[in-house]
Amino acid sequence: MNADYSAVQYQGPTEECIVNGYFHESEFRSAPYFTLRIDGITEPEAK
């Protein structure tokens, strides 16, 4: 796996995203919470 990644610190209000054991990733803000590159996955070219 390629270890290159970027992280942006979230500056907005915080909410508990785990409800009843489920991670509600995009219920309170845009998903994904992180970026990850996976070997073998073709990504669209950045503009």
The first five atom37 places (N, CA, C, CB, O) and aatype in JSON, in Angstrom:
{
  "aatype": [12, 2, 0, 3, 18, 15, 0, 19, 5, 18, 5, 7, 14, 16, 6, 6, 4, 9, 19, 2, 7, 18, 13, 8, 6, 15, 6, 13, 1, 15, 0, 14, 18, 13, 16, 10, 1, 9, 3, 7, 9, 16, 6, 14, 6, 0, 11],
  "atom_mask": [
    [1, 1, 1, 1, 1],
    [1, 1, 1, 1, 1],
    [1, 1, 1, 1, 1],
    [1, 1, 1, 1, 1],
    [1, 1, 1, 1, 1],
    [1, 1, 1, 1, 1],
    [1, 1, 1, 1, 1],
    [1, 1, 1, 1, 1],
    [1, 1, 1, 1, 1],
    [1, 1, 1, 1, 1],
    [1, 1, 1, 1, 1],
    [1, 1, 1, 0, 1],
    [1, 1, 1, 1, 1],
    [1, 1, 1, 1, 1],
    [1, 1, 1, 1, 1],
    [1, 1, 1, 1, 1],
    [1, 1, 1, 1, 1],
    [1, 1, 1, 1, 1],
    [1, 1, 1, 1, 1],
    [1, 1, 1, 1, 1],
    [1, 1, 1, 0, 1],
    [1, 1, 1, 1, 1],
    [1, 1, 1, 1, 1],
    [1, 1, 1, 1, 1],
    [1, 1, 1, 1, 1],
    [1, 1, 1, 1, 1],
    [1, 1, 1, 1, 1],
    [1, 1, 1, 1, 1],
    [1, 1, 1, 1, 1],
    [1, 1, 1, 1, 1],
    [1, 1, 1, 1, 1],
    [1, 1, 1, 1, 1],
    [1, 1, 1, 1, 1],
    [1, 1, 1, 1, 1],
    [1, 1, 1, 1, 1],
    [1, 1, 1, 1, 1],
    [1, 1, 1, 1, 1],
    [1, 1, 1, 1, 1],
    [1, 1, 1, 1, 1],
    [1, 1, 1, 0, 1],
    [1, 1, 1, 1, 1],
    [1, 1, 1, 1, 1],
    [1, 1, 1, 1, 1],
    [1, 1, 1, 1, 1],
    [1, 1, 1, 1, 1],
    [1, 1, 1, 1, 1],
    [1, 1, 1, 1, 1]
  ],
  "atom_positions": [
    [[0.84, -1.18, 0.0], [0.0, 0.0, 0.0], [0.89, 1.23, 0.0], [-0.96, 0.0, 1.21], [1.92, 1.26, 0.66]],
    [[0.49, 2.24, -0.73], [1.2, 3.5, -0.77], [0.88, 4.28, 0.5], [0.81, 4.32, -2.03], [-0.29, 4.47, 0.83]],
    [[1.89, 4.73, 1.22], [1.68, 5.42, 2.5], [1.46, 6.91, 2.33], [2.87, 5.19, 3.41], [1.34, 7.63, 3.32]],
    [[1.4, 7.41, 1.09], [1.15, 8.84, 0.89], [-0.29, 9.18, 1.23], [1.47, 9.25, -0.56], [-1.21, 8.54, 0.73]],
    [[-0.48, 10.16, 2.05], [-1.82, 10.61, 2.4], [-1.77, 12.07, 2.79], [-2.42, 9.75, 3.54], [-0.69, 12.61, 3.06]],
    [[-2.9, 12.7, 2.82], [-2.96, 14.08, 3.27], [-4.07, 14.19, 4.3], [-3.2, 15.07, 2.09], [-5.09, 13.51, 4.2]],
    [[-3.87, 15.05, 5.26], [-4.87, 15.23, 6.31], [-5.13, 16.72, 6.47], [-4.41, 14.6, 7.65], [-4.2, 17.53, 6.45]],
    [[-6.38, 17.07, 6.61], [-6.77, 18.45, 6.85], [-7.51, 18.48, 8.17], [-7.65, 19.02, 5.69], [-8.47, 17.74, 8.38]],
    [[-7.06, 19.35, 9.06], [-7.71, 19.42, 10.37], [-9.07, 20.1, 10.22], [-6.82, 20.19, 11.38], [-9.17, 21.19, 9.66]],
    [[-10.09, 19.44, 10.71], [-11.46, 19.97, 10.65], [-11.6, 21.13, 11.61], [-12.5, 18.86, 10.97], [-11.21, 21.02, 12.78]],
    [[-12.15, 22.25, 11.15], [-12.27, 23.45, 11.96], [-13.7, 23.75, 12.41], [-11.73, 24.62, 11.2], [-13.92, 24.72, 13.14]],
    [[-14.66, 22.96, 11.99], [-16.07, 23.22, 12.32], [-16.48, 22.67, 13.67], [0.0, 0.0, 0.0], [-15.64, 22.2, 14.44]],
    [[-17.77, 22.74, 13.97], [-18.26, 22.21, 15.24], [-18.1, 20.69, 15.3], [-19.74, 22.59, 15.45], [-18.11, 20.02, 14.26]],
    [[-17.95, 20.16, 16.49], [-17.79, 18.72, 16.64], [-19.1, 18.07, 17.05], [-16.7, 18.4, 17.66], [-19.88, 18.66, 17.8]],
    [[-19.34, 16.88, 16.56], [-20.52, 16.09, 16.88], [-20.07, 14.65, 17.12], [-21.6, 16.17, 15.74], [-19.07, 14.22, 16.55]],
    [[-20.79, 13.92, 17.94], [-20.52, 12.49, 18.11], [-21.04, 11.77, 16.88], [-21.19, 11.93, 19.43], [-22.24, 11.82, 16.58]],
    [[-20.16, 11.11, 16.16], [-20.54, 10.46, 14.9], [-20.85, 8.98, 15.06], [-19.43, 10.63, 13.89], [-21.36, 8.36, 14.12]],
    [[-20.54, 8.4, 16.21], [-20.83, 6.99, 16.43], [-22.11, 6.89, 17.24], [-19.65, 6.27, 17.15], [-22.16, 7.31, 18.4]],
    [[-23.15, 6.33, 16.63], [-24.46, 6.2, 17.26], [-24.88, 4.74, 17.16], [-25.53, 7.15, 16.6], [-24.92, 4.18, 16.06]],
    [[-25.18, 4.12, 18.28], [-25.57, 2.7, 18.32], [-24.54, 1.81, 17.63], [-26.93, 2.52, 17.65], [-24.9, 0.83, 16.97]],
    [[-23.25, 2.14, 17.79], [-22.18, 1.33, 17.23], [-21.95, 1.54, 15.74], [0.0, 0.0, 0.0], [-21.14, 0.82, 15.15]],
    [[-22.63, 2.48, 15.12], [-22.5, 2.74, 13.68], [-21.83, 4.09, 13.47], [-23.88, 2.69, 12.98], [-22.2, 5.07, 14.1]],
    [[-20.84, 4.14, 12.57], [-20.12, 5.37, 12.25], [-20.88, 6.12, 11.17], [-18.67, 5.07, 11.8], [-20.86, 5.72, 10.0]],
    [[-21.55, 7.2, 11.53], [-22.35, 8.02, 10.6], [-21.42, 9.03, 9.92], [-23.52, 8.75, 11.34], [-21.42, 10.21, 10.26]],
    [[-20.64, 8.55, 8.96], [-19.57, 9.36, 8.38], [-20.06, 10.65, 7.73], [-18.84, 8.55, 7.36], [-19.44, 11.69, 7.94]],
    [[-21.12, 10.62, 6.97], [-21.52, 11.83, 6.24], [-22.82, 12.44, 6.75], [-21.66, 11.51, 4.78], [-23.4, 13.29, 6.07]],
    [[-23.27, 12.05, 7.91], [-24.51, 12.62, 8.44], [-24.31, 14.04, 8.96], [-25.06, 11.73, 9.54], [-25.2, 14.88, 8.85]],
    [[-23.14, 14.31, 9.54], [-22.9, 15.6, 10.15], [-21.97, 16.5, 9.34], [-22.32, 15.41, 11.51], [-21.93, 17.71, 9.58]],
    [[-21.24, 15.94, 8.4], [-20.37, 16.72, 7.5], [-20.04, 15.87, 6.29], [-19.06, 17.18, 8.24], [-20.36, 14.69, 6.25]],
    [[-19.41, 16.48, 5.31], [-19.1, 15.76, 4.08], [-18.12, 14.63, 4.33], [-18.54, 16.71, 3.03], [-17.16, 14.78, 5.09]],
    [[-18.36, 13.51, 3.69], [-17.45, 12.36, 3.77], [-16.44, 12.47, 2.64], [-18.24, 11.0, 3.7], [-16.74, 13.17, 1.67]],
    [[-15.33, 11.86, 2.68], [-14.83, 11.04, 3.77], [-14.1, 11.88, 4.81], [-13.89, 9.96, 3.24], [-13.76, 13.04, 4.56]],
    [[-13.88, 11.31, 5.96], [-13.16, 11.99, 7.03], [-11.66, 11.96, 6.78], [-13.48, 11.35, 8.37], [-10.92, 12.69, 7.46]],
    [[-11.18, 11.17, 5.86], [-9.77, 11.06, 5.56], [-9.61, 10.7, 4.1], [-9.08, 10.0, 6.47], [-10.55, 10.26, 3.45]],
    [[-8.4, 10.89, 3.59], [-8.09, 10.47, 2.23], [-7.13, 9.3, 2.31], [-7.48, 11.63, 1.38], [-6.27, 9.25, 3.19]],
    [[-7.29, 8.37, 1.41], [-6.46, 7.18, 1.41], [-6.3, 6.7, -0.02], [-7.07, 6.06, 2.3], [-7.28, 6.58, -0.75]],
    [[-5.07, 6.43, -0.43], [-4.82, 5.87, -1.75], [-4.6, 4.38, -1.6], [-3.6, 6.54, -2.44], [-3.82, 3.95, -0.75]],
    [[-5.28, 3.59, -2.42], [-5.19, 2.14, -2.36], [-4.56, 1.64, -3.65], [-6.59, 1.5, -2.14], [-5.0, 2.0, -4.74]],
    [[-3.52, 0.81, -3.52], [-2.86, 0.24, -4.7], [-3.88, -0.51, -5.55], [-1.71, -0.69, -4.28], [-4.7, -1.26, -5.03]],
    [[-3.81, -0.3, -6.87], [-4.69, -1.01, -7.79], [-5.97, -0.27, -8.12], [0.0, 0.0, 0.0], [-6.7, -0.69, -9.01]],
    [[-6.25, 0.83, -7.43], [-7.45, 1.63, -7.7], [-7.04, 2.79, -8.6], [-8.11, 2.14, -6.37], [-6.15, 3.56, -8.24]],
    [[-7.67, 2.91, -9.75], [-7.38, 4.01, -10.67], [-8.16, 5.24, -10.23], [-7.73, 3.61, -12.13], [-9.39, 5.21, -10.12]],
    [[-7.43, 6.33, -9.98], [-8.06, 7.57, -9.55], [-8.22, 8.51, -10.73], [-7.22, 8.25, -8.44], [-7.42, 8.48, -11.66]],
    [[-9.26, 9.35, -10.72], [-9.39, 10.37, -11.77], [-8.24, 11.38, -11.64], [-10.77, 11.08, -11.68], [-7.74, 11.62, -10.54]],
    [[-7.85, 11.95, -12.76], [-6.77, 12.94, -12.74], [-7.24, 14.22, -12.07], [-6.28, 13.23, -14.17], [-8.37, 14.66, -12.27]],
    [[-6.37, 14.82, -11.26], [-6.68, 16.1, -10.61], [-6.65, 17.2, -11.66], [-5.67, 16.41, -9.46], [-5.83, 17.18, -12.58]],
    [[-7.55, 18.17, -11.52], [-7.6, 19.28, -12.48], [-6.83, 20.46, -11.97], [-9.05, 19.69, -12.77], [-6.76, 21.49, -12.64]]
  ]
}
